[in-house]
Amino acid sequence: MFGKDEPAELQGPPPVHLGVPMPDPGPAPGCDVCAALSEQREQARKRGDMSKVSDLNIEIRNHPHGAG
Protein backbone atom coordinates (compact mmCIF):
# COMPACT_ATOMS: atom_id res chain seq x y z
CA MET A 1 0.00 0.00 0.00
CA PHE A 2 1.33 3.41 -0.89
CA GLY A 3 1.54 6.17 1.67
CA LYS A 4 1.82 9.93 1.53
CA ASP A 5 5.63 9.68 1.66
CA GLU A 6 5.76 7.81 -1.67
CA PRO A 7 6.68 9.67 -4.86
CA ALA A 8 3.70 11.40 -6.52
CA GLU A 9 3.68 9.00 -9.47
CA LEU A 10 3.07 6.11 -7.06
CA GLN A 11 0.34 7.77 -5.03
CA GLY A 12 -2.79 7.25 -7.13
CA PRO A 13 -5.70 9.62 -7.55
CA PRO A 14 -7.29 11.55 -4.69
CA PRO A 15 -10.42 10.06 -3.13
CA VAL A 16 -13.81 10.72 -4.68
CA HIS A 17 -16.30 12.50 -2.43
CA LEU A 18 -19.95 11.81 -3.20
CA GLY A 19 -22.78 14.03 -2.06
CA VAL A 20 -25.83 12.92 -0.15
CA PRO A 21 -28.30 11.19 -2.51
CA MET A 22 -31.38 13.18 -3.48
CA PRO A 23 -34.66 11.99 -1.96
CA ASP A 24 -37.10 10.19 -4.24
CA PRO A 25 -39.35 12.66 -6.06
CA GLY A 26 -43.04 12.41 -5.35
CA PRO A 27 -45.59 12.21 -8.14
CA ALA A 28 -47.07 15.55 -9.20
CA PRO A 29 -50.59 15.95 -7.78
CA GLY A 30 -53.19 14.86 -10.31
CA CYS A 31 -50.65 13.47 -12.80
CA ASP A 32 -51.62 9.93 -13.77
CA VAL A 33 -48.27 9.34 -15.52
CA CYS A 34 -46.31 10.28 -12.39
CA ALA A 35 -48.58 8.09 -10.26
CA ALA A 36 -47.95 5.12 -12.58
CA LEU A 37 -44.20 5.77 -12.58
CA SER A 38 -44.23 5.99 -8.78
CA GLU A 39 -46.02 2.62 -8.57
CA GLN A 40 -43.47 1.09 -10.96
CA ARG A 41 -40.71 2.50 -8.76
CA GLU A 42 -42.15 0.85 -5.66
CA GLN A 43 -42.41 -2.50 -7.46
CA ALA A 44 -38.80 -2.17 -8.64
CA ARG A 45 -37.69 -1.36 -5.08
CA LYS A 46 -39.53 -4.43 -3.73
CA ARG A 47 -37.69 -6.71 -6.14
CA GLY A 48 -34.35 -5.02 -5.38
CA ASP A 49 -33.88 -3.42 -8.82
CA MET A 50 -32.28 -0.18 -7.64
CA SER A 51 -31.06 0.67 -11.14
CA LYS A 52 -34.70 0.77 -12.28
CA VAL A 53 -35.61 2.81 -9.18
CA SER A 54 -32.98 5.37 -10.18
CA ASP A 55 -34.21 5.43 -13.79
CA LEU A 56 -37.79 6.00 -12.65
CA ASN A 57 -36.72 8.78 -10.27
CA ILE A 58 -35.13 10.57 -13.21
CA GLU A 59 -38.22 10.02 -15.35
CA ILE A 60 -40.51 11.41 -12.62
CA ARG A 61 -38.25 14.46 -12.11
CA ASN A 62 -38.15 15.17 -15.85
CA HIS A 63 -41.82 14.50 -16.63
CA PRO A 64 -43.62 17.67 -17.83
CA HIS A 65 -46.82 16.85 -15.85
CA GLY A 66 -49.20 17.60 -18.71
CA ALA A 67 -47.35 20.67 -20.02
CA GLY A 68 -47.09 20.73 -23.67
NORWODA-V207619 format. One record per residue. N is the residue number from 0. RES is the residue in three letters. OMEGA is omega in whole degrees, -180 to 180 (999 if undefined). D_FIRST is the distance of its C-alpha to the first C-alpha in whole Angstrom. Layout:
<<N & RES & OMEGA & D_FIRST> <N & RES & OMEGA & D_FIRST>>
//
This chain:
<<0 & MET & -178 & 0> <1 & PHE & 179 & 4> <2 & GLY & -177 & 7> <3 & LYS & 179 & 10> <4 & ASP & 178 & 11> <5 & GLU & 176 & 10> <6 & PRO & -176 & 13> <7 & ALA & -177 & 14> <8 & GLU & 178 & 14> <9 & LEU & -174 & 10> <10 & GLN & -180 & 9> <11 & GLY & -176 & 11> <12 & PRO & 177 & 13> <13 & PRO & -180 & 14> <14 & PRO & 177 & 15> <15 & VAL & 179 & 18> <16 & HIS & -180 & 21> <17 & LEU & 177 & 23> <18 & GLY & 177 & 27> <19 & VAL & 180 & 29> <20 & PRO & 177 & 31> <21 & MET & 175 & 34> <22 & PRO & 176 & 37> <23 & ASP & 176 & 39> <24 & PRO & 175 & 42> <25 & GLY & 177 & 45> <26 & PRO & 177 & 48> <27 & ALA & -180 & 50> <28 & PRO & 177 & 54> <29 & GLY & -179 & 56> <30 & CYS & -179 & 54> <31 & ASP & 180 & 54> <32 & VAL & 179 & 52> <33 & CYS & 179 & 49> <34 & ALA & 179 & 50> <35 & ALA & 179 & 50> <36 & LEU & 179 & 46> <37 & SER & 178 & 45> <38 & GLU & 177 & 47> <39 & GLN & 180 & 45> <40 & ARG & 180 & 42> <41 & GLU & 177 & 43> <42 & GLN & 178 & 43> <43 & ALA & 179 & 40> <44 & ARG & -180 & 38> <45 & LYS & 180 & 40> <46 & ARG & 175 & 39> <47 & GLY & -179 & 35> <48 & ASP & -175 & 35> <49 & MET & 174 & 33> <50 & SER & 178 & 33> <51 & LYS & 177 & 37> <52 & VAL & 179 & 37> <53 & SER & 179 & 35> <54 & ASP & -179 & 37> <55 & LEU & 175 & 40> <56 & ASN & 179 & 39> <57 & ILE & -179 & 39> <58 & GLU & 178 & 42> <59 & ILE & 180 & 44> <60 & ARG & -175 & 43> <61 & ASN & -177 & 44> <62 & HIS & -176 & 47> <63 & PRO & 176 & 50> <64 & HIS & 176 & 52> <65 & GLY & 177 & 55> <66 & ALA & 175 & 55> <67 & GLY & 999 & 57>>
//
